[in-house]
Amino acid sequence: MTQKKLLLVSSNEKNLDRLSKILIKANCDVQTAKSKEQALLISDQFTPDLVLLDNTYYNDDGSDLTQGLFESGTLFLFICQHEIEKISLTSNNPDKLLDLLPDINITLKWATDIRRLKETEQRYSKAIQTGRVVDVVIGILMERHNLQRESAFELLRQRARSERVQLRILAQEILDAEEKINAIRPK
């Protein structure tokens, strides 16, 4: 299992220290911040899987921080000060420490799921965009050479092979050249 990266944010140094020690014993990579400004800087550099916020940030004072985390796509979870104190008192078994924090485990799972979904979405978006570019170039070839779709695709595929270039790259080059040619107009 890969080590989870957590950022702890609290102005209460005692609570930061308690929770940090517990999570480090539970094999987490932990960074701490004592202010919202520090938290945003660390979050940008550290890219945590999850940010644990002291519940005192659940107000207008923490809105800049939560907004910044939200916009960056970083998941965060509020944790109550008394929960930190309770957990620190029951931390005798390091193997079960994260079991004492089910919300953290669940949120970490959600973070992993959300990252995978975003990666999948990016791949599909790229595939769709690539397909559109190739389809547009096939349409241009069909119109210019009076070809059927299959023949136009085969012509493009053969050209990509002969130039030893990926089909989508050749299609994009053709589309870019077409746009340049269409931009040149007599006055």
Contacts in CASP RR format, 6 or more apart in sequence:
PFRMAT RR
TARGET T0000
AUTHOR 0000-0000-0000
METHOD contacts of the structure
MODEL  1
MTQKKLLLVSSNEKNLDRLSKILIKANCDVQTAKSKEQALLISDQFTPDL
VLLDNTYYNDDGSDLTQGLFESGTLFLFICQHEIEKISLTSNNPDKLLDL
LPDINITLKWATDIRRLKETEQRYSKAIQTGRVVDVVIGILMERHNLQRE
SAFELLRQRARSERVQLRILAQEILDAEEKINAIRPK
1 27 0 8 1.000
3 27 0 8 1.000
3 28 0 8 1.000
3 29 0 8 1.000
4 27 0 8 1.000
4 28 0 8 1.000
4 29 0 8 1.000
4 49 0 8 1.000
4 50 0 8 1.000
4 108 0 8 1.000
5 28 0 8 1.000
5 29 0 8 1.000
5 31 0 8 1.000
5 46 0 8 1.000
5 47 0 8 1.000
5 48 0 8 1.000
5 49 0 8 1.000
5 50 0 8 1.000
6 23 0 8 1.000
6 28 0 8 1.000
6 29 0 8 1.000
6 30 0 8 1.000
6 31 0 8 1.000
6 48 0 8 1.000
6 49 0 8 1.000
6 50 0 8 1.000
6 51 0 8 1.000
6 52 0 8 1.000
6 104 0 8 1.000
7 30 0 8 1.000
7 31 0 8 1.000
7 32 0 8 1.000
7 33 0 8 1.000
7 39 0 8 1.000
7 42 0 8 1.000
7 43 0 8 1.000
7 46 0 8 1.000
7 48 0 8 1.000
7 50 0 8 1.000
7 51 0 8 1.000
7 52 0 8 1.000
8 16 0 8 1.000
8 19 0 8 1.000
8 20 0 8 1.000
8 23 0 8 1.000
8 30 0 8 1.000
8 31 0 8 1.000
8 32 0 8 1.000
8 33 0 8 1.000
8 51 0 8 1.000
8 52 0 8 1.000
9 32 0 8 1.000
9 33 0 8 1.000
9 34 0 8 1.000
9 36 0 8 1.000
9 39 0 8 1.000
9 51 0 8 1.000
9 52 0 8 1.000
9 53 0 8 1.000
9 54 0 8 1.000
9 57 0 8 1.000
9 65 0 8 1.000
10 16 0 8 1.000
10 19 0 8 1.000
10 32 0 8 1.000
10 34 0 8 1.000
10 53 0 8 1.000
10 54 0 8 1.000
10 56 0 8 1.000
10 81 0 8 1.000
10 84 0 8 1.000
11 34 0 8 1.000
11 35 0 8 1.000
11 54 0 8 1.000
11 56 0 8 1.000
12 54 0 8 1.000
12 81 0 8 1.000
13 34 0 8 1.000
15 54 0 8 1.000
15 81 0 8 1.000
15 84 0 8 1.000
15 85 0 8 1.000
16 32 0 8 1.000
16 34 0 8 1.000
18 84 0 8 1.000
18 85 0 8 1.000
18 87 0 8 1.000
18 88 0 8 1.000
19 52 0 8 1.000
19 79 0 8 1.000
19 84 0 8 1.000
19 87 0 8 1.000
19 88 0 8 1.000
20 30 0 8 1.000
20 32 0 8 1.000
21 88 0 8 1.000
21 91 0 8 1.000
22 87 0 8 1.000
22 88 0 8 1.000
22 91 0 8 1.000
22 97 0 8 1.000
23 30 0 8 1.000
23 97 0 8 1.000
23 98 0 8 1.000
24 30 0 8 1.000
25 91 0 8 1.000
25 94 0 8 1.000
25 97 0 8 1.000
26 94 0 8 1.000
26 95 0 8 1.000
26 97 0 8 1.000
26 98 0 8 1.000
28 98 0 8 1.000
31 42 0 8 1.000
31 46 0 8 1.000
31 48 0 8 1.000
33 39 0 8 1.000
33 41 0 8 1.000
33 42 0 8 1.000
36 57 0 8 1.000
36 61 0 8 1.000
36 62 0 8 1.000
36 64 0 8 1.000
36 65 0 8 1.000
39 51 0 8 1.000
39 65 0 8 1.000
40 64 0 8 1.000
40 65 0 8 1.000
40 68 0 8 1.000
40 69 0 8 1.000
43 51 0 8 1.000
43 69 0 8 1.000
43 72 0 8 1.000
43 74 0 8 1.000
44 72 0 8 1.000
47 74 0 8 1.000
48 74 0 8 1.000
49 75 0 8 1.000
49 108 0 8 1.000
49 111 0 8 1.000
49 112 0 8 1.000
50 74 0 8 1.000
50 75 0 8 1.000
50 76 0 8 1.000
50 77 0 8 1.000
50 104 0 8 1.000
50 107 0 8 1.000
50 108 0 8 1.000
50 111 0 8 1.000
51 69 0 8 1.000
51 74 0 8 1.000
51 75 0 8 1.000
51 76 0 8 1.000
51 77 0 8 1.000
52 76 0 8 1.000
52 77 0 8 1.000
52 79 0 8 1.000
52 104 0 8 1.000
53 65 0 8 1.000
53 66 0 8 1.000
53 76 0 8 1.000
53 77 0 8 1.000
53 78 0 8 1.000
53 79 0 8 1.000
54 78 0 8 1.000
54 79 0 8 1.000
54 81 0 8 1.000
55 78 0 8 1.000
55 79 0 8 1.000
55 80 0 8 1.000
55 81 0 8 1.000
56 81 0 8 1.000
57 65 0 8 1.000
57 66 0 8 1.000
57 78 0 8 1.000
58 78 0 8 1.000
66 76 0 8 1.000
68 74 0 8 1.000
69 75 0 8 1.000
69 76 0 8 1.000
70 76 0 8 1.000
75 107 0 8 1.000
75 110 0 8 1.000
75 111 0 8 1.000
75 114 0 8 1.000
77 103 0 8 1.000
77 104 0 8 1.000
77 107 0 8 1.000
79 103 0 8 1.000
87 97 0 8 1.000
87 100 0 8 1.000
87 101 0 8 1.000
90 100 0 8 1.000
91 97 0 8 1.000
91 100 0 8 1.000
98 104 0 8 1.000
98 105 0 8 1.000
99 105 0 8 1.000
130 168 0 8 1.000
130 171 0 8 1.000
131 168 0 8 1.000
133 168 0 8 1.000
133 171 0 8 1.000
133 172 0 8 1.000
133 175 0 8 1.000
134 153 0 8 1.000
134 156 0 8 1.000
134 167 0 8 1.000
134 168 0 8 1.000
134 171 0 8 1.000
136 171 0 8 1.000
136 175 0 8 1.000
137 156 0 8 1.000
137 171 0 8 1.000
137 174 0 8 1.000
137 175 0 8 1.000
137 178 0 8 1.000
138 149 0 8 1.000
138 152 0 8 1.000
138 153 0 8 1.000
138 156 0 8 1.000
139 149 0 8 1.000
139 152 0 8 1.000
140 174 0 8 1.000
140 175 0 8 1.000
140 178 0 8 1.000
141 147 0 8 1.000
141 152 0 8 1.000
141 155 0 8 1.000
141 156 0 8 1.000
142 148 0 8 1.000
142 149 0 8 1.000
142 152 0 8 1.000
145 152 0 8 1.000
145 155 0 8 1.000
147 155 0 8 1.000
156 167 0 8 1.000
156 170 0 8 1.000
156 171 0 8 1.000
156 174 0 8 1.000
157 167 0 8 1.000
159 170 0 8 1.000
160 166 0 8 1.000
160 167 0 8 1.000
160 169 0 8 1.000
160 170 0 8 1.000
163 170 0 8 1.000
END
